[in-house]
Amino acid sequence: MKREESVRSTVNPSRTLVKVGPSLGLLGTLIPMGTSLASLAAGNLEAMAGQMIVAFTTTIIGLACGTMAYIVAVVRQGWVNQTIREQRYLAERIASELARGA
């Protein structure tokens, strides 16, 4: 059981990034949007456009990070499930061999 938990924990960093990536992208969107709106109110369209580019870029990066982390998490979860199946199979074989020998 302890081995299973250690194998399962290898997926946790990917799962964390699935959630954190889009959240950071949203933060990176909202912060420049505030500056962009202030620039619009001041009539500085160049500054507003620059901040909007930053806002949209951070959104795309955050979503890309989350998507890639999701793919990595799914692949790792498959590996973990396979490893656990193999470990259980081996444990059952060893237990049956020990039971026959006793």
GIDAVEN-V589577 format. One record per residue. N is the residue number from 0. NEAR is the number of other C-alpha atoms within 10 Angstrom. Layout:
n->(N | N)
near->(NEAR | NEAR)
This chain:
n->(0 | 1 | 2 | 3 | 4 | 5 | 6 | 7 | 8 | 9 | 10 | 11 | 12 | 13 | 14 | 15 | 16 | 17 | 18 | 19 | 20 | 21 | 22 | 23 | 24 | 25 | 26 | 27 | 28 | 29 | 30 | 31 | 32 | 33 | 34 | 35 | 36 | 37 | 38 | 39 | 40 | 41 | 42 | 43 | 44 | 45 | 46 | 47 | 48 | 49 | 50 | 51 | 52 | 53 | 54 | 55 | 56 | 57 | 58 | 59 | 60 | 61 | 62 | 63 | 64 | 65 | 66 | 67 | 68 | 69 | 70 | 71 | 72 | 73 | 74 | 75 | 76 | 77 | 78 | 79 | 80 | 81 | 82 | 83 | 84 | 85 | 86 | 87 | 88 | 89 | 90 | 91 | 92 | 93 | 94 | 95 | 96 | 97 | 98 | 99 | 100 | 101)
near->(8 | 7 | 10 | 15 | 10 | 11 | 17 | 17 | 12 | 14 | 19 | 13 | 12 | 20 | 17 | 14 | 20 | 23 | 17 | 17 | 20 | 21 | 16 | 19 | 22 | 19 | 15 | 19 | 22 | 17 | 13 | 20 | 19 | 15 | 16 | 24 | 17 | 14 | 18 | 15 | 11 | 11 | 11 | 13 | 14 | 12 | 17 | 21 | 14 | 14 | 21 | 20 | 16 | 16 | 22 | 18 | 15 | 21 | 22 | 15 | 17 | 24 | 21 | 16 | 19 | 24 | 17 | 15 | 21 | 18 | 14 | 17 | 21 | 15 | 12 | 18 | 19 | 13 | 15 | 19 | 14 | 12 | 15 | 18 | 13 | 12 | 14 | 14 | 12 | 12 | 12 | 12 | 12 | 12 | 12 | 12 | 11 | 10 | 9 | 8 | 7 | 6)
